[in-house]
Amino acid sequence: TLFRSYAFKMDPGEPRRKIPLVPENLLKKRKTYQAIKANQAKLALQEKKRVQKGKQIRFKRLETFLHHSQRKHRDEVRLARMEKKPGGITVPERHKLAFVVRIAEVKGVSVRVRQVIDHLQLKKIFTGVFVKLNKSSVRMLKIIEPYVTWGYPNLKSVRELILKRGQAKTNKRPVPLTDNILIEEHLGKFGIICLEDLIHEIYSVGKHFGAVNNFLVPFPLSVPRHAAQNKLGFTTEVGETGNRADEINQLIRKLN
């Protein structure tokens, strides 16, 4: 025979062991859970194989290429006219600080416009940055004028932006400005050891404005929920691009 039976003698004094019974509903739950996990593993494997084959090709409509080409052409014509325009660039006399907000898409723009957008770190729509006004910065704002709005923020706007949405760059990651130790660690060599010092340096455009502004991450502004459902209405609500002077403070209140 292939199988042999073995008889094990139990010690008469040893108590009988009771095999614990598992409730039927628990067994069903285990079986269902194992089936779910097996199905998830199967789907994950199929997804992995699909991704490894390569991403799906995304087709662009002809209208998209035409729209981008027209936008690029308009930018080039506008910039060429700006260079030939007499009078040059006028720098505001009474204002040293500007707050710039990107409020339009920049797909298909000219290379020069894209370079200025990247230089000002306005890669995402509805982000804002502080800019020191001089001949060079005003020229850059003129280049990207159809895609941004800017103006002269007051002390209240600067304070609210930094206190509510201020973030710092540490190890290439944004960190909220909730601790003065972080400010002192990075800006203490300039005599800036707390949030109030930082706010004062930005608003007054002090001699260490560049270092402080580079320490800050572009401000991600808040967009109302209805904006996704009514883009045209929200665009009208935000207003037009370009310089809006002191009215930028109203936009900051709306988006902060």
RAUR-V276811 format. One record per residue. N is the residue number from 1. PHI is phi as a letter, one per 30 degrees, with the letter a starting at -180 (none if undefined). Layout:
BEGIN
N|PHI ; N|PHI
END
This chain:
BEGIN
1|none ; 2|d ; 3|c ; 4|c ; 5|c ; 6|c ; 7|c ; 8|c ; 9|d ; 10|c ; 11|d ; 12|e ; 13|d ; 14|d ; 15|d ; 16|d ; 17|d ; 18|c ; 19|d ; 20|d ; 21|d ; 22|c ; 23|e ; 24|d ; 25|d ; 26|d ; 27|d ; 28|d ; 29|d ; 30|d ; 31|d ; 32|d ; 33|d ; 34|d ; 35|d ; 36|d ; 37|d ; 38|d ; 39|d ; 40|d ; 41|d ; 42|d ; 43|d ; 44|d ; 45|d ; 46|d ; 47|d ; 48|d ; 49|d ; 50|d ; 51|d ; 52|d ; 53|d ; 54|k ; 55|d ; 56|d ; 57|d ; 58|c ; 59|c ; 60|c ; 61|d ; 62|d ; 63|d ; 64|d ; 65|d ; 66|d ; 67|d ; 68|d ; 69|d ; 70|d ; 71|d ; 72|d ; 73|d ; 74|d ; 75|d ; 76|d ; 77|d ; 78|d ; 79|d ; 80|d ; 81|d ; 82|d ; 83|d ; 84|d ; 85|d ; 86|d ; 87|j ; 88|i ; 89|c ; 90|c ; 91|c ; 92|e ; 93|d ; 94|d ; 95|b ; 96|c ; 97|c ; 98|b ; 99|c ; 100|c ; 101|b ; 102|d ; 103|b ; 104|b ; 105|d ; 106|b ; 107|d ; 108|i ; 109|d ; 110|d ; 111|d ; 112|d ; 113|d ; 114|d ; 115|d ; 116|d ; 117|e ; 118|d ; 119|d ; 120|d ; 121|i ; 122|c ; 123|d ; 124|c ; 125|d ; 126|i ; 127|c ; 128|b ; 129|b ; 130|d ; 131|b ; 132|d ; 133|d ; 134|b ; 135|d ; 136|d ; 137|d ; 138|d ; 139|d ; 140|d ; 141|d ; 142|d ; 143|d ; 144|c ; 145|e ; 146|d ; 147|b ; 148|b ; 149|b ; 150|a ; 151|a ; 152|c ; 153|d ; 154|d ; 155|d ; 156|d ; 157|d ; 158|d ; 159|d ; 160|d ; 161|d ; 162|d ; 163|d ; 164|c ; 165|b ; 166|d ; 167|b ; 168|c ; 169|c ; 170|b ; 171|h ; 172|i ; 173|b ; 174|d ; 175|b ; 176|d ; 177|d ; 178|c ; 179|b ; 180|d ; 181|d ; 182|d ; 183|d ; 184|d ; 185|d ; 186|c ; 187|c ; 188|d ; 189|d ; 190|c ; 191|i ; 192|c ; 193|b ; 194|a ; 195|d ; 196|d ; 197|d ; 198|d ; 199|d ; 200|d ; 201|d ; 202|d ; 203|d ; 204|d ; 205|h ; 206|d ; 207|d ; 208|c ; 209|e ; 210|d ; 211|d ; 212|d ; 213|d ; 214|d ; 215|d ; 216|d ; 217|d ; 218|e ; 219|d ; 220|d ; 221|d ; 222|c ; 223|c ; 224|e ; 225|d ; 226|d ; 227|d ; 228|d ; 229|c ; 230|b ; 231|d ; 232|d ; 233|d ; 234|d ; 235|d ; 236|d ; 237|d ; 238|d ; 239|j ; 240|d ; 241|d ; 242|j ; 243|d ; 244|c ; 245|h ; 246|d ; 247|d ; 248|d ; 249|d ; 250|d ; 251|d ; 252|d ; 253|d ; 254|d ; 255|c ; 256|d
END
